[in-house]
Amino acid sequence: METTISFLDIDLGIEQKKLKELSFWLNVLDRPNGWHYDLDHIYILNELEKNNILPGATIIDAGAGQGIMQYVLASRGYNVISLDFSPRNKPFRANGIFSISGSGIDNINYDHEYMNFIHYGDSSPRSMISRLNLKKLNKIVFIPGRLFRKIKSYSFYLWARFFTNKNKYGQITYLRAPFHQINLSDNTADAIVSVSAIEHADINLFSENINELTRVLKNNGQLIITTSGSLTEERTYDKKVKGWNFCESEFKNLIPDSKTLLTNKNKFINKLLSSKTFIKRIDPYYYEDQDSIFYKKRFSIFPYIPIVIKIIK
């Protein structure tokens, strides 16, 4: 087994086609985009292409939640096993576009604090309207930009719902399970991807999580895990998102045979800070939040460093 750990060093300036694809599905599904998720998603798509993982292949999206990676993959013709340990319903918008089977609400014999922290509820219009009341309406601040984005998003959804060719789309299968107890046979997946999820799992089960994910991966298959790197030389914990930021020395302990390529940290950070495409695409979810370091896009640091663990079985 070959393992490398490196920064998510992607030149967004030359990835306009994939950025357009990601923007389309973010709008269709009305999802916010994690501040570094362009890097995560594009890295994964590039790796699948580079390793000749073709449409029709089975890919596990580990820790998929309601993220767009599973839908981007399905839209490209991959059959996706959407794995997550938190209970979730099928999204209103995705249900009308993709063929989704399985259950995201099965009971499992495992509990973790993040399962109660993150909520994947029903986001249908009926559900949203039912939660409104006059008291809440009085607190609503009208922001034209937000209204425009909602209208734009819904127009994308209607286009995807009624005018795209869904015959080429792959199947999505929901599976509720933790990383260390996956109810799948050995050698099930041609590839496994995981977008910023393993840092929210039990750190004491890190090795078991990796071993179990590797077990369900086919020989010569690729496991791609994006996660959070610490800005310091020690592991840190972010209480706000209940996630770990891993340091380089810890990776050497958790994955002893891994090859770590985490040099020139400041160079990588400065490259992101100087990327006009990166700054431009930071989601309003961040820059409209007064408590976010990205507020009004005036920032010079990150909460952590986006990195990738790549394992070839």
C-alpha positions in Angstrom: 0.0 0.0 0.0 1.4 3.4 -1.0 0.4 6.5 0.9 1.2 10.2 0.3 0.1 13.2 2.2 0.4 16.6 0.6 -1.2 20.1 0.3 -4.2 20.5 -1.9 -2.2 22.5 -4.3 -4.5 23.2 -7.3 -4.1 26.1 -9.7 -7.7 27.2 -9.9 -6.9 29.7 -12.6 -6.6 26.9 -15.2 -9.5 24.8 -13.9 -12.4 27.0 -15.3 -14.3 24.1 -16.9 -14.5 22.1 -13.6 -15.2 25.3 -11.6 -18.2 25.9 -13.9 -19.4 22.3 -13.4 -19.1 22.7 -9.6 -21.0 26.0 -9.7 -23.8 24.4 -11.7 -24.4 21.7 -9.1 -24.0 24.0 -6.2 -26.8 26.1 -7.7 -28.9 23.2 -8.6 -28.8 21.7 -5.1 -28.7 25.1 -3.4 -25.7 24.2 -1.3 -23.0 26.5 0.2 -19.4 25.7 -0.9 -16.8 25.1 1.8 -14.1 27.7 1.6 -11.5 25.3 0.2 -13.9 22.7 -1.4 -13.0 23.8 -5.0 -9.6 22.4 -4.2 -10.9 19.2 -2.8 -13.4 18.5 -5.6 -11.1 19.4 -8.5 -8.3 17.3 -7.0 -10.6 14.3 -6.8 -11.9 14.7 -10.3 -8.4 15.1 -11.7 -7.2 12.0 -9.9 -10.1 9.9 -11.2 -9.4 11.0 -14.7 -5.7 10.5 -14.4 -6.2 7.0 -13.1 -8.7 6.1 -15.8 -11.6 5.5 -13.5 -14.4 5.5 -16.1 -18.2 6.1 -15.9 -19.9 3.0 -14.7 -17.3 2.4 -11.9 -18.4 2.2 -8.3 -17.2 5.0 -6.1 -17.8 5.3 -2.3 -18.2 8.9 -1.1 -17.2 8.5 2.5 -18.8 11.1 4.8 -20.9 12.3 1.9 -23.6 14.0 4.0 -25.5 16.4 1.7 -22.3 17.5 -0.1 -22.2 17.9 -3.9 -19.4 15.5 -4.6 -21.7 12.5 -4.8 -24.0 14.3 -7.2 -21.1 15.5 -9.4 -19.8 12.0 -9.6 -23.3 10.6 -10.4 -23.8 13.2 -13.1 -20.6 12.0 -14.7 -21.9 8.4 -14.8 -20.4 6.9 -11.7 -22.4 4.7 -9.4 -22.0 6.2 -6.0 -22.3 4.6 -2.5 -23.1 7.6 -0.4 -21.8 6.7 3.1 -22.4 8.8 6.2 -22.9 8.0 9.9 -25.4 10.8 10.6 -29.1 10.3 9.8 -30.2 12.2 6.7 -33.1 12.4 4.3 -32.9 12.6 0.6 -32.6 16.2 -0.5 -35.7 17.6 -2.2 -33.9 18.9 -5.2 -31.6 15.8 -5.7 -34.6 13.4 -5.5 -36.1 14.9 -8.6 -32.9 14.6 -10.7 -31.0 11.5 -9.5 -32.0 7.9 -8.8 -31.4 7.5 -5.1 -31.9 4.2 -3.3 -31.1 2.9 0.2 -31.8 4.6 3.5 -30.0 7.4 5.4 -32.0 6.9 8.5 -31.2 3.2 9.4 -30.3 2.6 13.1 -26.6 1.9 13.7 -24.9 0.5 16.8 -22.5 3.5 17.1 -22.7 7.0 18.5 -20.5 10.1 18.1 -20.9 13.7 19.1 -20.7 14.9 15.5 -23.8 12.9 14.7 -25.8 15.1 17.0 -24.0 18.3 15.9 -24.7 18.1 12.2 -28.3 17.9 11.0 -29.3 16.7 7.5 -33.0 17.5 7.6 -35.7 17.9 5.0 -35.0 21.0 2.9 -38.1 20.9 0.8 -40.1 24.1 0.3 -43.0 22.7 2.3 -40.8 22.0 5.2 -39.1 25.4 5.1 -42.4 27.2 4.9 -43.9 25.2 7.8 -41.0 26.3 10.1 -41.7 30.0 9.4 -43.8 32.1 11.8 -44.5 35.8 12.3 -41.9 36.1 15.0 -39.2 34.8 12.7 -40.5 36.8 9.8 -40.1 40.0 11.8 -36.4 39.2 12.2 -35.7 38.7 8.5 -33.4 41.3 7.0 -34.0 41.7 3.2 -30.8 41.5 1.3 -31.2 41.8 -2.5 -28.1 39.7 -3.1 -29.5 36.7 -1.2 -32.8 37.0 -3.0 -31.0 37.0 -6.4 -29.0 34.0 -5.5 -32.1 32.1 -4.5 -33.8 32.9 -7.8 -30.7 32.0 -9.7 -30.4 28.7 -7.8 -33.9 27.7 -8.4 -33.6 28.4 -12.2 -30.6 26.1 -12.3 -32.6 23.5 -10.4 -35.5 23.7 -12.9 -33.0 23.4 -15.8 -31.4 20.3 -14.3 -34.8 18.8 -13.4 -36.5 19.1 -16.8 -33.9 19.8 -19.5 -30.8 17.7 -18.8 -30.2 14.2 -20.1 -30.4 12.0 -17.0 -30.0 8.7 -18.9 -26.2 8.9 -18.4 -26.4 9.5 -14.7 -25.2 6.9 -12.3 -27.1 5.4 -9.4 -26.7 6.8 -5.8 -27.1 4.4 -2.9 -27.4 5.7 0.6 -25.7 3.7 3.3 -25.6 4.8 7.0 -22.5 3.5 8.7 -19.3 4.8 10.5 -16.0 4.5 8.7 -14.8 1.7 10.9 -17.9 -0.5 10.5 -18.9 -0.5 6.8 -21.4 -3.2 5.8 -19.9 -3.9 2.4 -18.0 -6.8 1.0 -14.2 -6.7 0.4 -13.1 -5.1 -2.8 -16.4 -3.3 -3.5 -15.3 0.1 -4.8 -13.1 1.0 -7.8 -12.3 4.2 -5.8 -13.1 5.9 -2.5 -13.3 9.6 -2.0 -13.9 11.6 1.2 -14.2 15.3 1.4 -13.3 16.9 4.8 -15.0 14.2 6.9 -12.4 12.1 8.6 -11.4 15.0 10.9 -15.0 14.8 12.4 -14.7 11.1 13.2 -13.3 9.5 16.4 -9.6 10.3 16.3 -8.9 7.2 18.4 -10.3 5.1 15.6 -8.3 6.7 12.8 -6.3 3.6 12.0 -9.4 1.4 12.0 -11.1 3.9 9.8 -8.3 3.8 7.2 -8.1 0.0 7.4 -11.9 -0.4 6.9 -12.0 2.0 4.0 -9.1 0.2 2.4 -10.8 -3.2 2.9 -13.7 -2.3 0.7 -11.4 -0.8 -2.0 -10.4 -3.0 -4.9 -6.8 -3.9 -5.4 -4.9 -1.0 -7.2 -7.9 1.2 -6.3 -7.4 4.7 -5.0 -8.5 6.2 -1.6 -8.5 10.0 -1.6 -9.2 11.7 1.7 -9.1 15.5 2.0 -8.8 16.8 5.5 -7.5 19.6 7.7 -3.9 20.3 8.5 -2.8 22.3 11.6 -1.2 25.7 11.3 1.1 24.8 14.2 3.4 21.9 14.9 0.8 20.3 17.1 -2.7 18.8 16.5 -5.5 21.3 17.3 -9.2 20.9 17.7 -11.8 23.4 16.3 -14.7 23.5 18.7 -16.8 25.5 16.3 -17.0 22.7 13.7 -16.0 19.9 16.0 -13.1 18.8 13.9 -9.4 18.0 14.2 -6.6 19.7 12.5 -3.8 17.2 12.0 -0.1 18.0 12.3 2.7 16.4 10.2 4.2 14.4 13.1 0.8 12.9 13.9 0.4 11.6 10.4 3.7 9.8 10.8 2.3 8.1 13.9 -1.2 7.4 12.5 0.1 6.2 9.1 3.7 5.1 9.7 4.6 4.2 6.1 3.2 7.4 4.6 5.3 9.8 2.6 4.6 13.3 3.8 5.0 16.2 1.4 4.0 19.0 3.7 7.0 21.3 3.1 6.8 25.0 2.2 3.6 25.6 4.2 3.9 29.4 3.9 4.4 29.2 0.2 1.2 27.2 -0.2 -0.7 29.6 2.0 0.5 32.7 0.1 -0.4 31.1 -3.2 -4.0 30.8 -2.1 -4.0 34.3 -0.7 -2.8 35.7 -4.0 -5.2 33.6 -6.2 -7.9 35.9 -7.5 -10.0 32.9 -8.5 -9.8 31.5 -5.0 -10.8 34.8 -3.4 -13.6 35.5 -5.9 -15.2 32.1 -5.2 -15.4 32.2 -1.4 -19.0 31.5 -0.6 -21.3 34.2 0.8 -21.9 31.7 3.7 -18.4 32.9 4.9 -18.0 36.5 3.8 -21.4 37.6 5.0 -20.8 36.1 8.5 -19.4 38.7 10.9 -17.9 35.9 13.1 -16.0 34.4 10.2 -12.4 35.2 9.5 -13.5 35.5 5.8 -15.9 38.3 6.6 -16.1 40.8 3.7 -13.2 38.8 2.1 -10.7 40.7 4.3 -8.5 38.0 5.7 -4.8 37.1 5.7 -5.0 33.7 7.5 -6.9 30.4 7.3 -8.4 28.4 10.1 -6.4 25.4 8.9 -4.6 24.1 5.8 -6.4 21.9 3.3 -4.5 18.7 2.7 -5.0 15.3 1.0 -4.2 11.8 2.0 -3.9 9.6 -1.1 -3.7 5.8 -0.7 -3.2 3.3 -3.5 -4.0 -0.2 -2.4 
